[in-house]
Amino acid sequence: MKKMLMLLGVLVSTQAFGEVPPFYHSAKEVRAILDSKQVVKKLGIMSGIHSIVRNMNVYEVSAGACMLAVEVTYIAVPGLLGPGKMELKVGDPFCYFE
């Protein structure tokens, strides 16, 4: 009985710690966008990032005279709790000139 209660306690506490707080969750997404080689390749390295704006699960990244959309999706990993494996879908840049 004692072992059963201990096992139940471990399972319940694992469920409680499966998700991270929203601040750290979004910070992880922004860090992944900043580290993305696809984003760098499409926006170029000569312009600094002006802004990253979130709209639901899509981030709009502006750099220089260009912007692009980055969609963040999560793929469930069997046996793991939490949000799953993050995947970025980087769109094509839209450039405007003043």
Sequence and secondary structure as in RCSB ss.txt:
>XXXX:A:sequence
MKKMLMLLGVLVSTQAFGEVPPFYHSAKEVRAILDSKQVVKKLGIMSGIHSIVRNMNVYEVSAGACMLAVEVTYI
AVPGLLGPGKMELKVGDPFCYFE
>XXXX:A:secstr
 HHHHHHHHHHHHHHHTSS  HHHHHHHHHHHHHH HHHHHHH SSS EEEEEEETTEEEEEETTEEEEEEEEEE
  TT  SS EEEEEE   EE   
